[in-house]
């Protein structure tokens, strides 16, 4: 049951915060509902969750009519954003975690909280801004009055051992400190404890809440 899984995740978050000497309310639980139907969002909302992460603009566009009445729910885009989807993403999401170029930032409409996705691994499948390009992208976003740059986001290579992600989390935290950005979107079901120890303010949790995703045929 989702209620049981949510209780387990909350316990993990609380214990991780205690070990790190942090308060539980310093870390936002972002429920990742990609691939799952709108009913899952409604069930999670009924249990008190308010922040939901989606990877695909087109997929969430189909769910949105069924969840738009949840007035205090916040929907975050945590997947790669293509330039031809920026207009629709602006309509659907209050927060976008995956800005990786000035072009994408400039195409967003409306008041928006944004994060810069930083590519810290060599994986070809990963997107993001190179650390060396961060100053230029930060300046480009600062010139856009409708965007509020809150922090940085990254996706380390997946590994069963959560400690494998630690160097990536440390690097992202140091970059955020360097550029005086307060929030860090990092850590998922497998490595959220390590992420919290290294300063994460948003953990993106899907599998631990909703189980394994079955991609539609």
C-alpha positions in Angstrom: 0.0 0.0 0.0 1.1 3.5 -0.8 0.5 4.6 2.8 2.9 2.0 4.1 5.6 2.8 1.5 5.2 6.6 2.3 5.7 5.9 6.0 8.8 3.9 5.2 10.2 6.7 3.0 9.4 9.3 5.7 11.2 7.2 8.3 14.3 7.0 6.0 14.2 10.8 5.5 13.8 11.5 9.2 16.7 9.2 10.2 18.9 10.6 7.4 18.3 14.1 8.5 19.0 13.2 12.1 22.3 11.6 11.2 23.2 14.7 9.1 22.2 17.1 11.9 19.5 18.6 9.8 15.8 19.3 10.3 13.3 17.1 8.4 11.6 20.2 6.9 14.9 21.2 5.2 14.3 18.3 2.7 11.4 18.3 0.2 10.0 14.9 -0.8 9.3 15.1 -4.5 7.1 12.2 -5.5 8.1 11.0 -9.0 4.9 9.9 -10.8 6.2 9.5 -14.4 4.7 6.6 -16.3 2.1 6.1 -13.5 -1.6 7.2 -14.1 -3.2 10.3 -12.7 -5.0 8.1 -10.1 -1.6 7.6 -8.4 -1.2 11.4 -8.0 -4.7 11.6 -6.6 -4.0 8.8 -4.1 -0.6 10.4 -3.0 -2.3 13.8 -2.7 -4.9 12.3 -0.4 -2.1 11.1 1.8 -0.6 14.6 2.1 1.9 14.8 -0.7 1.9 18.0 -2.6 5.0 18.0 -4.9 5.1 15.7 -7.9 7.8 15.1 -10.5 7.2 14.2 -14.1 9.7 13.4 -16.8 7.8 13.9 -20.0 5.8 17.0 -21.0 3.5 15.1 -23.4 2.7 12.4 -20.9 1.8 14.8 -18.2 -0.3 16.9 -20.6 -2.6 13.8 -20.8 -2.8 13.5 -17.0 -3.2 17.2 -16.3 -7.0 17.5 -16.8 -7.5 14.9 -14.1 -5.3 16.6 -11.5 -5.6 20.3 -12.3 -8.2 20.7 -9.5 -5.6 20.0 -6.9 -5.1 23.7 -6.2 -2.1 23.5 -3.9 -0.3 20.7 -5.7 3.0 21.6 -7.3 4.2 19.9 -10.5 7.9 19.8 -11.3 9.5 18.8 -14.6 12.5 16.7 -13.8 13.1 15.2 -17.3 15.1 16.7 -20.2 13.2 19.6 -21.8 13.3 20.0 -25.6 13.0 23.5 -27.0 9.8 22.6 -28.9 8.2 21.6 -25.6 9.0 24.8 -23.6 5.7 26.5 -24.3 3.6 23.6 -23.0 6.0 23.0 -20.1 5.5 26.6 -19.1 1.8 26.0 -18.9 1.9 22.7 -16.9 4.8 23.0 -14.5 5.6 25.5 -11.7 9.2 24.3 -11.4 11.7 23.0 -13.9 14.8 21.2 -12.7 16.5 20.6 -16.0 17.5 23.9 -17.6 20.7 23.3 -19.4 21.1 26.1 -21.9 20.3 29.8 -22.3 18.1 29.0 -25.3 15.8 26.7 -23.1 15.7 29.3 -20.3 14.7 32.1 -22.7 11.9 30.2 -24.2 10.1 29.7 -20.9 7.0 31.8 -20.2 5.4 32.9 -16.9 6.8 33.0 -13.4 8.9 29.9 -12.9 11.2 28.4 -10.3 14.1 26.8 -12.1 17.2 24.6 -11.5 20.2 24.2 -13.7 20.9 20.5 -14.5 24.6 19.9 -14.3 26.2 17.0 -16.2 28.9 15.6 -13.9 29.2 12.1 -15.4 30.6 10.9 -18.7 27.4 9.0 -19.6 26.2 9.9 -23.1 22.6 9.4 -22.0 22.8 12.2 -19.4 21.9 15.8 -20.2 23.0 18.9 -18.5 25.3 22.0 -18.5 29.0 21.4 -18.1 30.4 22.9 -14.9 32.6 25.2 -16.9 29.5 26.7 -18.6 27.7 27.4 -15.4 28.7 31.1 -15.0 27.3 32.0 -18.5 24.1 30.1 -17.9 23.6 31.7 -14.5 24.0 35.1 -16.0 21.6 34.3 -18.8 18.9 33.2 -16.4 19.5 36.2 -14.1 18.7 38.4 -17.1 15.2 36.8 -17.4 12.9 38.5 -14.8 10.3 35.8 -14.9 12.7 33.0 -13.8 13.9 32.4 -10.3 17.0 30.3 -10.2 16.9 28.4 -7.0 19.7 25.8 -7.3 21.3 22.9 -9.1 20.3 19.4 -10.1 22.2 16.3 -11.2 21.7 12.7 -12.0 24.7 10.5 -11.1 25.2 7.2 -12.9 22.9 4.6 -11.4 24.6 2.0 -9.2 23.2 -0.5 -6.6 25.7 0.9 -4.1 24.5 4.4 -3.0 28.0 5.4 -2.0 28.9 5.5 -5.7 26.8 8.7 -6.0 28.5 10.5 -3.1 31.3 12.1 -5.2 28.8 13.5 -7.6 26.6 14.9 -4.8 29.7 16.5 -3.1 30.7 18.1 -6.4 27.2 19.5 -7.0 27.1 20.9 -3.4 30.4 22.7 -3.9 29.2 24.2 -7.1 26.1 25.5 -5.4 28.1 27.0 -2.6 30.5 28.6 -5.2 27.6 30.3 -7.0 25.6 30.9 -3.8 22.5 28.9 -4.9 20.5 27.6 -1.9 18.8 24.5 -3.2 20.1 21.1 -4.4 17.8 18.7 -6.3 19.7 15.4 -5.9 19.1 11.9 -4.6 16.5 9.2 -5.5 15.0 6.1 -4.0 18.3 4.2 -3.9 20.6 6.9 -2.6 18.5 9.5 -0.8 20.4 9.1 2.5 23.7 9.8 0.9 22.2 12.9 -0.9 20.8 14.2 2.4 24.2 13.8 4.1 25.7 15.9 1.3 23.1 18.7 1.5 20.2 17.8 -0.8 17.1 19.9 -0.3 14.9 18.0 -2.7 15.0 14.2 -3.1 13.2 12.8 -6.2 11.6 9.5 -5.0 9.5 7.2 -7.3 10.3 3.5 -7.0 10.3 3.5 -3.1 6.8 5.1 -3.1 5.1 3.6 -6.1 7.0 0.4 -7.0 8.7 -0.5 -10.3 7.4 1.3 -13.3 5.9 -0.6 -16.2 6.5 1.3 -19.4 3.4 1.2 -21.7 3.7 -1.2 -24.7 
